[in-house]
């Protein structure tokens, strides 16, 4: 989930995302792997669930 408060890290992450996207617009981009999503409208949004109970995971 995106944070409501913009930080310097957000600015740097967004700048890196857009610089990379501009260098090669053909490759899908993700802003972060699993941890802290800070760029809106990325090509890929990943989410990890480590639930071990099959019934809880199914729900």
CHARMM-style PDB file with segment names, atoms N, HN, CA, C and O in Angstrom:
ATOM      1  N   UNK     1       0.848  -1.176   0.000  1.00  0.00      PROA
ATOM      2  CA  UNK     1       0.000   0.000   0.000  1.00  0.00      PROA
ATOM      3  C   UNK     1       0.895   1.241   0.000  1.00  0.00      PROA
ATOM      4  O   UNK     1       1.929   1.272   0.667  1.00  0.00      PROA
ATOM      5  N   UNK     2       0.502   2.215  -0.722  1.00  0.00      PROA
ATOM      6  HN  UNK     2      -0.338   2.189  -1.264  1.00  0.00      PROA
ATOM      7  CA  UNK     2       1.277   3.456  -0.760  1.00  0.00      PROA
ATOM      8  C   UNK     2       1.100   4.227   0.538  1.00  0.00      PROA
ATOM      9  O   UNK     2       0.017   4.256   1.122  1.00  0.00      PROA
ATOM     10  N   UNK     3       2.170   4.839   0.969  1.00  0.00      PROA
ATOM     11  HN  UNK     3       3.050   4.815   0.494  1.00  0.00      PROA
ATOM     12  CA  UNK     3       2.124   5.651   2.177  1.00  0.00      PROA
ATOM     13  C   UNK     3       1.520   7.019   1.843  1.00  0.00      PROA
ATOM     14  O   UNK     3       1.672   7.525   0.731  1.00  0.00      PROA
ATOM     15  N   UNK     4       0.844   7.594   2.808  1.00  0.00      PROA
ATOM     16  HN  UNK     4       0.720   7.184   3.711  1.00  0.00      PROA
ATOM     17  CA  UNK     4       0.239   8.913   2.615  1.00  0.00      PROA
ATOM     18  C   UNK     4       1.279  10.025   2.645  1.00  0.00      PROA
ATOM     19  O   UNK     4       1.081  11.072   2.028  1.00  0.00      PROA
ATOM     20  N   UNK     5       2.378   9.814   3.351  1.00  0.00      PROA
ATOM     21  HN  UNK     5       2.539   8.964   3.852  1.00  0.00      PROA
ATOM     22  CA  UNK     5       3.400  10.839   3.523  1.00  0.00      PROA
ATOM     23  C   UNK     5       4.521  10.613   2.509  1.00  0.00      PROA
ATOM     24  O   UNK     5       5.087   9.522   2.447  1.00  0.00      PROA
ATOM     25  N   UNK     6       4.840  11.621   1.725  1.00  0.00      PROA
ATOM     26  HN  UNK     6       4.380  12.507   1.775  1.00  0.00      PROA
ATOM     27  CA  UNK     6       5.912  11.540   0.738  1.00  0.00      PROA
ATOM     28  C   UNK     6       7.230  11.846   1.426  1.00  0.00      PROA
ATOM     29  O   UNK     6       7.329  12.816   2.177  1.00  0.00      PROA
ATOM     30  N   UNK     7       8.243  11.026   1.175  1.00  0.00      PROA
ATOM     31  HN  UNK     7       8.162  10.238   0.565  1.00  0.00      PROA
ATOM     32  CA  UNK     7       9.554  11.216   1.790  1.00  0.00      PROA
ATOM     33  C   UNK     7      10.612  11.370   0.692  1.00  0.00      PROA
ATOM     34  O   UNK     7      10.310  11.232  -0.493  1.00  0.00      PROA
ATOM     35  N   UNK     8      11.837  11.653   1.093  1.00  0.00      PROA
ATOM     36  HN  UNK     8      12.082  11.766   2.056  1.00  0.00      PROA
ATOM     37  CA  UNK     8      12.952  11.735   0.150  1.00  0.00      PROA
ATOM     38  C   UNK     8      13.120  10.385  -0.539  1.00  0.00      PROA
ATOM     39  O   UNK     8      13.387  10.330  -1.739  1.00  0.00      PROA
ATOM     40  N   UNK     9      12.966   9.301   0.211  1.00  0.00      PROA
ATOM     41  HN  UNK     9      12.749   9.346   1.187  1.00  0.00      PROA
ATOM     42  CA  UNK     9      13.062   7.973  -0.380  1.00  0.00      PROA
ATOM     43  C   UNK     9      12.025   7.795  -1.488  1.00  0.00      PROA
ATOM     44  O   UNK     9      12.318   7.194  -2.521  1.00  0.00      PROA
ATOM     45  N   UNK    10      10.824   8.312  -1.280  1.00  0.00      PROA
ATOM     46  HN  UNK    10      10.585   8.801  -0.440  1.00  0.00      PROA
ATOM     47  CA  UNK    10       9.798   8.237  -2.314  1.00  0.00      PROA
ATOM     48  C   UNK    10      10.259   8.957  -3.576  1.00  0.00      PROA
ATOM     49  O   UNK    10      10.116   8.435  -4.681  1.00  0.00      PROA
ATOM     50  N   UNK    11      10.803  10.136  -3.413  1.00  0.00      PROA
ATOM     51  HN  UNK    11      10.919  10.560  -2.515  1.00  0.00      PROA
ATOM     52  CA  UNK    11      11.286  10.911  -4.556  1.00  0.00      PROA
ATOM     53  C   UNK    11      12.384  10.171  -5.303  1.00  0.00      PROA
ATOM     54  O   UNK    11      12.383  10.131  -6.534  1.00  0.00      PROA
ATOM     55  N   UNK    12      13.317   9.587  -4.566  1.00  0.00      PROA
ATOM     56  HN  UNK    12      13.317   9.620  -3.567  1.00  0.00      PROA
ATOM     57  CA  UNK    12      14.414   8.847  -5.189  1.00  0.00      PROA
ATOM     58  C   UNK    12      13.884   7.609  -5.897  1.00  0.00      PROA
ATOM     59  O   UNK    12      14.275   7.324  -7.029  1.00  0.00      PROA
ATOM     60  N   UNK    13      13.001   6.877  -5.241  1.00  0.00      PROA
ATOM     61  HN  UNK    13      12.684   7.109  -4.321  1.00  0.00      PROA
ATOM     62  CA  UNK    13      12.436   5.669  -5.843  1.00  0.00      PROA
ATOM     63  C   UNK    13      11.674   6.006  -7.112  1.00  0.00      PROA
ATOM     64  O   UNK    13      11.813   5.309  -8.118  1.00  0.00      PROA
ATOM     65  N   UNK    14      10.881   7.050  -7.083  1.00  0.00      PROA
ATOM     66  HN  UNK    14      10.769   7.616  -6.266  1.00  0.00      PROA
ATOM     67  CA  UNK    14      10.132   7.448  -8.270  1.00  0.00      PROA
ATOM     68  C   UNK    14      11.071   7.900  -9.390  1.00  0.00      PROA
ATOM     69  O   UNK    14      10.843   7.577 -10.555  1.00  0.00      PROA
ATOM     70  N   UNK    15      12.108   8.633  -9.050  1.00  0.00      PROA
ATOM     71  HN  UNK    15      12.293   8.896  -8.104  1.00  0.00      PROA
ATOM     72  CA  UNK    15      13.065   9.081 -10.064  1.00  0.00      PROA
ATOM     73  C   UNK    15      13.768   7.893 -10.713  1.00  0.00      PROA
ATOM     74  O   UNK    15      13.948   7.870 -11.931  1.00  0.00      PROA
ATOM     75  N   UNK    16      14.161   6.916  -9.918  1.00  0.00      PROA
ATOM     76  HN  UNK    16      14.015   6.934  -8.929  1.00  0.00      PROA
ATOM     77  CA  UNK    16      14.812   5.720 -10.457  1.00  0.00      PROA
ATOM     78  C   UNK    16      13.845   4.933 -11.334  1.00  0.00      PROA
ATOM     79  O   UNK    16      14.220   4.444 -12.400  1.00  0.00      PROA
ATOM     80  N   UNK    17      12.601   4.812 -10.881  1.00  0.00      PROA
ATOM     81  HN  UNK    17      12.297   5.209 -10.015  1.00  0.00      PROA
ATOM     82  CA  UNK    17      11.591   4.107 -11.661  1.00  0.00      PROA
ATOM     83  C   UNK    17      11.417   4.758 -13.033  1.00  0.00      PROA
ATOM     84  O   UNK    17      11.478   4.076 -14.056  1.00  0.00      PROA
ATOM     85  N   UNK    18      11.203   6.062 -13.058  1.00  0.00      PROA
ATOM     86  HN  UNK    18      11.153   6.616 -12.228  1.00  0.00      PROA
ATOM     87  CA  UNK    18      10.946   6.749 -14.331  1.00  0.00      PROA
ATOM     88  C   UNK    18      12.177   6.817 -15.222  1.00  0.00      PROA
ATOM     89  O   UNK    18      12.046   6.775 -16.445  1.00  0.00      PROA
ATOM     90  N   UNK    19      13.377   6.921 -14.639  1.00  0.00      PROA
ATOM     91  HN  UNK    19      13.483   6.954 -13.646  1.00  0.00      PROA
ATOM     92  CA  UNK    19      14.600   6.906 -15.449  1.00  0.00      PROA
ATOM     93  C   UNK    19      14.776   5.544 -16.113  1.00  0.00      PROA
ATOM     94  O   UNK    19      15.133   5.458 -17.289  1.00  0.00      PROA
ATOM     95  N   UNK    20      14.526   4.492 -15.358  1.00  0.00      PROA
ATOM     96  HN  UNK    20      14.237   4.561 -14.403  1.00  0.00      PROA
ATOM     97  CA  UNK    20      14.644   3.142 -15.914  1.00  0.00      PROA
ATOM     98  C   UNK    20      13.574   2.905 -16.969  1.00  0.00      PROA
ATOM     99  O   UNK    20      13.853   2.322 -18.017  1.00  0.00      PROA
ATOM    100  N   UNK    21      12.367   3.348 -16.703  1.00  0.00      PROA
ATOM    101  HN  UNK    21      12.140   3.822 -15.851  1.00  0.00      PROA
ATOM    102  CA  UNK    21      11.260   3.185 -17.648  1.00  0.00      PROA
ATOM    103  C   UNK    21      11.548   3.944 -18.944  1.00  0.00      PROA
ATOM    104  O   UNK    21      11.233   3.471 -20.036  1.00  0.00      PROA
ATOM    105  N   UNK    22      12.138   5.104 -18.811  1.00  0.00      PROA
ATOM    106  HN  UNK    22      12.393   5.489 -17.924  1.00  0.00      PROA
ATOM    107  CA  UNK    22      12.466   5.891 -20.004  1.00  0.00      PROA
ATOM    108  C   UNK    22      13.584   5.221 -20.813  1.00  0.00      PROA
ATOM    109  O   UNK    22      13.572   5.247 -22.044  1.00  0.00      PROA
ATOM    110  N   UNK    23      14.539   4.627 -20.111  1.00  0.00      PROA
ATOM    111  HN  UNK    23      14.548   4.606 -19.111  1.00  0.00      PROA
ATOM    112  CA  UNK    23      15.650   3.957 -20.790  1.00  0.00      PROA
ATOM    113  C   UNK    23      15.175   2.715 -21.549  1.00  0.00      PROA
ATOM    114  O   UNK    23      15.691   2.409 -22.623  1.00  0.00      PROA
ATOM    115  N   UNK    24      14.197   2.005 -20.993  1.00  0.00      PROA
ATOM    116  HN  UNK    24      13.778   2.254 -20.119  1.00  0.00      PROA
ATOM    117  CA  UNK    24      13.669   0.813 -21.660  1.00  0.00      PROA
ATOM    118  C   UNK    24      12.186   0.658 -21.344  1.00  0.00      PROA
ATOM    119  O   UNK    24      11.818  -0.037 -20.396  1.00  0.00      PROA
ATOM    120  N   UNK    25      11.335   1.306 -22.136  1.00  0.00      PROA
ATOM    121  HN  UNK    25      11.634   1.870 -22.906  1.00  0.00      PROA
ATOM    122  CA  UNK    25       9.898   1.255 -21.867  1.00  0.00      PROA
ATOM    123  C   UNK    25       9.256  -0.099 -22.175  1.00  0.00      PROA
ATOM    124  O   UNK    25       8.076  -0.299 -21.886  1.00  0.00      PROA
ATOM    125  N   UNK    26      10.015  -1.029 -22.758  1.00  0.00      PROA
ATOM    126  HN  UNK    26      10.974  -0.866 -22.993  1.00  0.00      PROA
ATOM    127  CA  UNK    26       9.435  -2.327 -23.117  1.00  0.00      PROA
ATOM    128  C   UNK    26       9.395  -3.300 -21.949  1.00  0.00      PROA
ATOM    129  O   UNK    26       8.665  -4.290 -21.996  1.00  0.00      PROA
ATOM    130  N   UNK    27      10.163  -3.036 -20.913  1.00  0.00      PROA
ATOM    131  HN  UNK    27      10.756  -2.232 -20.875  1.00  0.00      PROA
ATOM    132  CA  UNK    27      10.218  -3.967 -19.779  1.00  0.00      PROA
ATOM    133  C   UNK    27       9.248  -3.567 -18.678  1.00  0.00      PROA
ATOM    134  O   UNK    27       9.171  -2.396 -18.308  1.00  0.00      PROA
ATOM    135  N   UNK    28       8.506  -4.542 -18.154  1.00  0.00      PROA
ATOM    136  HN  UNK    28       8.569  -5.493 -18.454  1.00  0.00      PROA
ATOM    137  CA  UNK    28       7.625  -4.239 -17.023  1.00  0.00      PROA
ATOM    138  C   UNK    28       8.446  -3.823 -15.809  1.00  0.00      PROA
ATOM    139  O   UNK    28       9.516  -4.371 -15.546  1.00  0.00      PROA
ATOM    140  N   UNK    29       7.929  -2.851 -15.081  1.00  0.00      PROA
ATOM    141  HN  UNK    29       7.060  -2.405 -15.294  1.00  0.00      PROA
ATOM    142  CA  UNK    29       8.639  -2.322 -13.920  1.00  0.00      PROA
ATOM    143  C   UNK    29       7.810  -2.522 -12.653  1.00  0.00      PROA
ATOM    144  O   UNK    29       6.585  -2.400 -12.657  1.00  0.00      PROA
ATOM    145  N   UNK    30       8.511  -2.831 -11.587  1.00  0.00      PROA
ATOM    146  HN  UNK    30       9.506  -2.930 -11.583  1.00  0.00      PROA
ATOM    147  CA  UNK    30       7.914  -2.909 -10.257  1.00  0.00      PROA
ATOM    148  C   UNK    30       8.713  -1.977  -9.357  1.00  0.00      PROA
ATOM    149  O   UNK    30       9.934  -1.892  -9.483  1.00  0.00      PROA
ATOM    150  N   UNK    31       8.042  -1.282  -8.457  1.00  0.00      PROA
ATOM    151  HN  UNK    31       7.049  -1.351  -8.354  1.00  0.00      PROA
ATOM    152  CA  UNK    31       8.747  -0.304  -7.626  1.00  0.00      PROA
ATOM    153  C   UNK    31       9.455  -0.949  -6.453  1.00  0.00      PROA
ATOM    154  O   UNK    31      10.480  -0.440  -5.998  1.00  0.00      PROA
ATOM    155  N   UNK    32       8.945  -2.037  -5.962  1.00  0.00      PROA
ATOM    156  HN  UNK    32       8.113  -2.452  -6.331  1.00  0.00      PROA
ATOM    157  CA  UNK    32       9.557  -2.707  -4.815  1.00  0.00      PROA
ATOM    158  C   UNK    32       9.126  -4.166  -4.821  1.00  0.00      PROA
ATOM    159  O   UNK    32       8.041  -4.499  -5.299  1.00  0.00      PROA
ATOM    160  N   UNK    33       9.949  -5.003  -4.308  1.00  0.00      PROA
ATOM    161  HN  UNK    33      10.830  -4.733  -3.920  1.00  0.00      PROA
ATOM    162  CA  UNK    33       9.603  -6.408  -4.203  1.00  0.00      PROA
ATOM    163  C   UNK    33       9.131  -6.688  -2.800  1.00  0.00      PROA
ATOM    164  O   UNK    33       9.945  -6.785  -1.881  1.00  0.00      PROA
ATOM    165  N   UNK    34       7.856  -6.818  -2.618  1.00  0.00      PROA
ATOM    166  HN  UNK    34       7.195  -6.740  -3.364  1.00  0.00      PROA
ATOM    167  CA  UNK    34       7.214  -7.253  -1.389  1.00  0.00      PROA
ATOM    168  C   UNK    34       7.102  -6.202  -0.294  1.00  0.00      PROA
ATOM    169  O   UNK    34       6.155  -6.267   0.490  1.00  0.00      PROA
ATOM    170  N   UNK    35       7.982  -5.271  -0.198  1.00  0.00      PROA
ATOM    171  HN  UNK    35       8.752  -5.219  -0.834  1.00  0.00      PROA
ATOM    172  CA  UNK    35       8.076  -4.476   1.015  1.00  0.00      PROA
ATOM    173  C   UNK    35       7.260  -3.194   0.986  1.00  0.00      PROA
ATOM    174  O   UNK    35       6.163  -3.157   1.544  1.00  0.00      PROA
ATOM    175  N   UNK    36       7.744  -2.186   0.378  1.00  0.00      PROA
ATOM    176  HN  UNK    36       8.635  -2.215  -0.075  1.00  0.00      PROA
ATOM    177  CA  UNK    36       7.141  -0.866   0.494  1.00  0.00      PROA
ATOM    178  C   UNK    36       6.890  -0.277  -0.888  1.00  0.00      PROA
ATOM    179  O   UNK    36       7.823   0.175  -1.552  1.00  0.00      PROA
ATOM    180  N   UNK    37       5.666  -0.280  -1.310  1.00  0.00      PROA
ATOM    181  HN  UNK    37       4.908  -0.647  -0.771  1.00  0.00      PROA
ATOM    182  CA  UNK    37       5.315   0.226  -2.637  1.00  0.00      PROA
ATOM    183  C   UNK    37       5.188   1.741  -2.585  1.00  0.00      PROA
ATOM    184  O   UNK    37       4.347   2.273  -1.860  1.00  0.00      PROA
ATOM    185  N   UNK    38       6.023   2.436  -3.356  1.00  0.00      PROA
ATOM    186  HN  UNK    38       6.706   2.004  -3.944  1.00  0.00      PROA
ATOM    187  CA  UNK    38       6.098   3.881  -3.263  1.00  0.00      PROA
ATOM    188  C   UNK    38       5.869   4.605  -4.581  1.00  0.00      PROA
ATOM    189  O   UNK    38       5.865   5.835  -4.613  1.00  0.00      PROA
ATOM    190  N   UNK    39       5.680   3.869  -5.665  1.00  0.00      PROA
ATOM    191  HN  UNK    39       5.683   2.869  -5.640  1.00  0.00      PROA
ATOM    192  CA  UNK    39       5.443   4.489  -6.966  1.00  0.00      PROA
ATOM    193  C   UNK    39       4.048   4.094  -7.433  1.00  0.00      PROA
ATOM    194  O   UNK    39       3.714   2.911  -7.505  1.00  0.00      PROA
ATOM    195  N   UNK    40       3.257   5.079  -7.742  1.00  0.00      PROA
ATOM    196  HN  UNK    40       3.528   6.040  -7.684  1.00  0.00      PROA
ATOM    197  CA  UNK    40       1.915   4.789  -8.251  1.00  0.00      PROA
ATOM    198  C   UNK    40       2.000   4.356  -9.713  1.00  0.00      PROA
ATOM    199  O   UNK    40       2.901   4.768 -10.444  1.00  0.00      PROA
ATOM    200  N   UNK    41       1.065   3.534 -10.119  1.00  0.00      PROA
ATOM    201  HN  UNK    41       0.333   3.200  -9.525  1.00  0.00      PROA
ATOM    202  CA  UNK    41       0.925   3.112 -11.515  1.00  0.00      PROA
ATOM    203  C   UNK    41       2.121   2.350 -12.060  1.00  0.00      PROA
ATOM    204  O   UNK    41       2.514   2.551 -13.209  1.00  0.00      PROA
ATOM    205  N   UNK    42       2.705   1.473 -11.245  1.00  0.00      PROA
ATOM    206  HN  UNK    42       2.386   1.309 -10.312  1.00  0.00      PROA
ATOM    207  CA  UNK    42       3.755   0.607 -11.768  1.00  0.00      PROA
ATOM    208  C   UNK    42       3.131  -0.425 -12.686  1.00  0.00      PROA
ATOM    209  O   UNK    42       1.915  -0.616 -12.676  1.00  0.00      PROA
ATOM    210  N   UNK    43       3.952  -1.087 -13.474  1.00  0.00      PROA
ATOM    211  HN  UNK    43       4.940  -0.932 -13.482  1.00  0.00      PROA
ATOM    212  CA  UNK    43       3.444  -2.141 -14.363  1.00  0.00      PROA
ATOM    213  C   UNK    43       3.077  -3.399 -13.589  1.00  0.00      PROA
ATOM    214  O   UNK    43       2.162  -4.131 -13.965  1.00  0.00      PROA
ATOM    215  N   UNK    44       3.802  -3.636 -12.509  1.00  0.00      PROA
ATOM    216  HN  UNK    44       4.546  -3.041 -12.204  1.00  0.00      PROA
ATOM    217  CA  UNK    44       3.603  -4.845 -11.711  1.00  0.00      PROA
ATOM    218  C   UNK    44       3.457  -4.443 -10.251  1.00  0.00      PROA
ATOM    219  O   UNK    44       4.226  -3.627  -9.743  1.00  0.00      PROA
ATOM    220  N   UNK    45       2.473  -5.016  -9.588  1.00  0.00      PROA
ATOM    221  HN  UNK    45       1.849  -5.678 -10.002  1.00  0.00      PROA
ATOM    222  CA  UNK    45       2.319  -4.831  -8.143  1.00  0.00      PROA
ATOM    223  C   UNK    45       2.378  -6.210  -7.525  1.00  0.00      PROA
ATOM    224  O   UNK    45       1.542  -7.061  -7.831  1.00  0.00      PROA
ATOM    225  N   UNK    46       3.349  -6.448  -6.661  1.00  0.00      PROA
ATOM    226  HN  UNK    46       4.028  -5.757  -6.412  1.00  0.00      PROA
ATOM    227  CA  UNK    46       3.450  -7.765  -6.046  1.00  0.00      PROA
ATOM    228  C   UNK    46       2.951  -7.715  -4.615  1.00  0.00      PROA
ATOM    229  O   UNK    46       3.049  -6.697  -3.931  1.00  0.00      PROA
ATOM    230  N   UNK    47       2.422  -8.827  -4.193  1.00  0.00      PROA
ATOM    231  HN  UNK    47       2.342  -9.654  -4.749  1.00  0.00      PROA
ATOM    232  CA  UNK    47       1.917  -8.955  -2.840  1.00  0.00      PROA
ATOM    233  C   UNK    47       2.209 -10.381  -2.381  1.00  0.00      PROA
ATOM    234  O   UNK    47       1.989 -11.335  -3.127  1.00  0.00      PROA
ATOM    235  N   UNK    48       2.696 -10.521  -1.173  1.00  0.00      PROA
ATOM    236  HN  UNK    48       2.875  -9.746  -0.567  1.00  0.00      PROA
ATOM    237  CA  UNK    48       3.077 -11.831  -0.668  1.00  0.00      PROA
ATOM    238  C   UNK    48       2.212 -12.200   0.524  1.00  0.00      PROA
ATOM    239  O   UNK    48       1.979 -11.381   1.413  1.00  0.00      PROA
ATOM    240  N   UNK    49       1.740 -13.438   0.538  1.00  0.00      PROA
ATOM    241  HN  UNK    49       1.930 -14.104  -0.184  1.00  0.00      PROA
ATOM    242  CA  UNK    49       0.977 -13.958   1.662  1.00  0.00      PROA
ATOM    243  C   UNK    49       1.677 -15.223   2.145  1.00  0.00      PROA
ATOM    244  O   UNK    49       1.912 -16.145   1.364  1.00  0.00      PROA
ATOM    245  N   UNK    50       2.003 -15.265   3.405  1.00  0.00      PROA
ATOM    246  HN  UNK    50       1.812 -14.517   4.040  1.00  0.00      PROA
ATOM    247  CA  UNK    50       2.726 -16.402   3.951  1.00  0.00      PROA
ATOM    248  C   UNK    50       1.852 -17.227   4.900  1.00  0.00      PROA
ATOM    249  O   UNK    50       2.354 -17.913   5.791  1.00  0.00      PROA
ATOM    250  N   UNK    51       0.562 -17.146   4.694  1.00  0.00      PROA
ATOM    251  HN  UNK    51       0.154 -16.589   3.971  1.00  0.00      PROA
ATOM    252  CA  UNK    51      -0.379 -17.914   5.501  1.00  0.00      PROA
ATOM    253  C   UNK    51      -0.143 -19.403   5.262  1.00  0.00      PROA
ATOM    254  O   UNK    51      -0.073 -19.846   4.116  1.00  0.00      PROA
ATOM    255  N   UNK    52      -0.021 -20.174   6.338  1.00  0.00      PROA
ATOM    256  HN  UNK    52      -0.078 -19.814   7.270  1.00  0.00      PROA
ATOM    257  CA  UNK    52       0.256 -21.593   6.219  1.00  0.00      PROA
ATOM    258  C   UNK    52      -0.994 -22.458   6.339  1.00  0.00      PROA
ATOM    259  O   UNK    52      -0.965 -23.642   6.004  1.00  0.00      PROA
ATOM    260  N   UNK    53      -2.077 -21.881   6.807  1.00  0.00      PROA
ATOM    261  HN  UNK    53      -2.101 -20.919   7.079  1.00  0.00      PROA
ATOM    262  CA  UNK    53      -3.327 -22.621   6.946  1.00  0.00      PROA
ATOM    263  C   UNK    53      -4.093 -22.544   5.618  1.00  0.00      PROA
ATOM    264  O   UNK    53      -4.508 -21.456   5.217  1.00  0.00      PROA
ATOM    265  N   UNK    54      -4.287 -23.674   4.930  1.00  0.00      PROA
ATOM    266  HN  UNK    54      -3.950 -24.557   5.255  1.00  0.00      PROA
ATOM    267  CA  UNK    54      -4.959 -23.646   3.612  1.00  0.00      PROA
ATOM    268  C   UNK    54      -6.357 -23.013   3.647  1.00  0.00      PROA
ATOM    269  O   UNK    54      -6.735 -22.315   2.707  1.00  0.00      PROA
ATOM    270  N   UNK    55      -7.109 -23.240   4.691  1.00  0.00      PROA
ATOM    271  HN  UNK    55      -6.802 -23.807   5.455  1.00  0.00      PROA
ATOM    272  CA  UNK    55      -8.458 -22.666   4.766  1.00  0.00      PROA
ATOM    273  C   UNK    55      -8.395 -21.135   4.922  1.00  0.00      PROA
ATOM    274  O   UNK    55      -9.166 -20.410   4.292  1.00  0.00      PROA
ATOM    275  N   UNK    56      -7.497 -20.670   5.742  1.00  0.00      PROA
ATOM    276  HN  UNK    56      -6.871 -21.259   6.254  1.00  0.00      PROA
ATOM    277  CA  UNK    56      -7.349 -19.216   5.929  1.00  0.00      PROA
ATOM    278  C   UNK    56      -6.841 -18.593   4.641  1.00  0.00      PROA
ATOM    279  O   UNK    56      -7.303 -17.518   4.261  1.00  0.00      PROA
ATOM    280  N   UNK    57      -5.901 -19.238   3.958  1.00  0.00      PROA
ATOM    281  HN  UNK    57      -5.525 -20.112   4.266  1.00  0.00      PROA
ATOM    282  CA  UNK    57      -5.372 -18.723   2.701  1.00  0.00      PROA
ATOM    283  C   UNK    57      -6.471 -18.678   1.637  1.00  0.00      PROA
ATOM    284  O   UNK    57      -6.564 -17.712   0.880  1.00  0.00      PROA
ATOM    285  N   UNK    58      -7.293 -19.712   1.582  1.00  0.00      PROA
ATOM    286  HN  UNK    58      -7.217 -20.497   2.197  1.00  0.00      PROA
ATOM    287  CA  UNK    58      -8.393 -19.760   0.606  1.00  0.00      PROA
ATOM    288  C   UNK    58      -9.376 -18.608   0.835  1.00  0.00      PROA
ATOM    289  O   UNK    58      -9.883 -18.012  -0.114  1.00  0.00      PROA
ATOM    290  N   UNK    59      -9.632 -18.310   2.106  1.00  0.00      PROA
ATOM    291  HN  UNK    59      -9.219 -18.795   2.877  1.00  0.00      PROA
ATOM    292  CA  UNK    59     -10.584 -17.227   2.442  1.00  0.00      PROA
ATOM    293  C   UNK    59     -10.012 -15.893   1.991  1.00  0.00      PROA
ATOM    294  OT1 UNK    59     -10.648 -14.855   2.176  1.00  0.00      PROA
TER     295      UNK     59
END
